[in-house]
Amino acid sequence: MAFFSRLDLQEGLQTFFVLQWIPVYIFLGAIPILLIPYFLLFSKFWPLAVLSLAWLTYDWNTHSQGGRRSAWVRNWTLWKYFRNYFPVKLVKTHDLSPKHNYIIANHPHGILSFGVFINFATEATGIARIFPSITPFVGTLERIFWIPIVREYVMSMGVCPVSSSALKYLLTQKGSGNAVVIVVGGAAEALLCRPGASTLFLKQRKGFVKMALQTGAYLVPSYSFGENEVFNQETFPEGTWLRLFQKTFQDTFKKILGLNFCTFHGRGFTRGSWGFLPFNRPITTVVGEPLPIPRIKRPNQKTVDKYHALYISALRKLFDQHKVEYGLPETQELTII
């Protein structure tokens, strides 16, 4: 009985710590949530709002200049419970020399990008040990950094805005050994994810390649096998009223909140039940071989296209080399649209 009680406690803690992160990821990117600190100015809590906004104004540039990462926060025990829920794993195929800076492009986005978060924004899978002398930064929406307190929380984990100015600062003004992690497909790719799928929104996503050329950062392909497996996403057949409702709601959601709306579900608080927690399925992020990139201040489109094609080739190679080991059939192909 004691053994089963310990198992129940472990699973309960894993579930709780995954649950606490989901609203942070989903709701804090929504514009109405961003306005809450400003609404407090017109309430009895106005002194707190004034102090928070004054600090935000004074400290405005920090999140775009490397932030304030905290080894203590990145090493919280809760992240290990989070890791074990799936579980999540980080695999290195090649060393990353601290003499260079890197853009680690990750695929696929999935619904909530759990693999990227646990592997690069925390020390739960041991990135500091696996890639010694490399400092990872995870790029996300800049609007999250407009929220007092939440801004400090995400900065402490090494999360930064995925803006051009923030990325250029990290890749050119903070020495070497920095790795910026970008989920290239973004929210548009989230709409493509579902179990068994390996479709990437990448054909026209070339900004990360241009950034690499402008800064001389090496490009590193990475793929999170299993990311698409942790939620089911529903897309109703074209021509049905359900599809019309879904599309109308998605368009309205994006217009009002600035986010893509995915019709997804997972498990509930207990295994086998229905809910919005992810399924307990393994996610393995495999980091590939760095692709050396020359530094060109103003690269032309032909050069960008050349290195974009080289990157896609390296990504396909990485996918094909590891797909069977991490649960996909030999016949599975990487589809890029």
HELIX and SHEET records of a PDB file:
HELIX    1   1 ALA A    2  PHE A   27  1                                  26    
HELIX    2   2 ILE A   31  LEU A   34  1                                   4    
HELIX    3   3 ILE A   36  PHE A   39  1                                   4    
HELIX    4   4 LEU A   40  PHE A   42  5                                   3    
HELIX    5   5 TRP A   46  TYR A   58  1                                  13    
HELIX    6   6 THR A   62  SER A   64  5                                   3    
HELIX    7   7 ALA A   71  ARG A   74  1                                   4    
HELIX    8   8 LEU A   78  TYR A   85  1                                   8    
HELIX    9   9 PHE A  114  PHE A  120  1                                   7    
HELIX   10  10 ILE A  127  ILE A  130  1                                   4    
HELIX   11  11 GLU A  142  TRP A  146  5                                   5    
HELIX   12  12 VAL A  150  SER A  156  1                                   7    
HELIX   13  13 SER A  164  THR A  172  1                                   9    
HELIX   14  14 GLY A  186  ALA A  190  1                                   5    
HELIX   15  15 GLY A  207  THR A  215  1                                   9    
HELIX   16  16 GLU A  227  GLU A  229  5                                   3    
HELIX   17  17 TRP A  241  LEU A  257  1                                  17    
HELIX   18  18 GLN A  301  HIS A  322  1                                  22    
SHEET    1   A 7 VAL A  88  LYS A  92  0                                        
SHEET    2   A 7 ILE A 283  VAL A 287  1                                        
SHEET    3   A 7 TYR A 218  PHE A 225 -1                                        
SHEET    4   A 7 TYR A 102  HIS A 107  1                                        
SHEET    5   A 7 ASN A 178  VAL A 183  1                                        
SHEET    6   A 7 THR A 135  THR A 140  1                                        
SHEET    7   A 7 VAL A 159  PRO A 161  1                                        
SHEET    1   B 2 THR A 199  LEU A 200  0                                        
SHEET    2   B 2 THR A 335  ILE A 336  1                                        
SHEET    1   C 3 ASN A 232  GLN A 233  0                                        
SHEET    2   C 3 PHE A 264  ARG A 267 -1                                        
SHEET    3   C 3 TRP A 274  GLY A 275 -1                                        
END                                                                             
